[in-house]
Amino acid sequence: MDRVTADLVEARRHLRRNGIQIFDCERTSAGIRTEYQCRGCPGEFGILNDSLRAEAELLMRKYLAENPSRYLRNDLPIHMKL
């Protein structure tokens, strides 16, 4: 739980440092949608349930000290790897 909390604190710090504000998060039948503002410019972001499920599984494996890299594709660009 301490590692999860530390990651959440760091994520919030990163958003604040980069001038990103989250306004509205909404759960839909397809996934999660949120509205945000980055340095004065509004935007919208959405993630589908299947992608959300995959991300959550990788994070849970990370927090449980299991090596999640064996579940990742080898052909992903470097910025998409853990």
Secondary structure, 3 states (H helix, E strand, C coil): CHHHHHHHHHHHHHHHHCCEEEEEEEECCCEEEEEEEECCEEEEEEEEHHHHHHHHHHHHHHHCCCCHHHHCCCCCCHHHCC
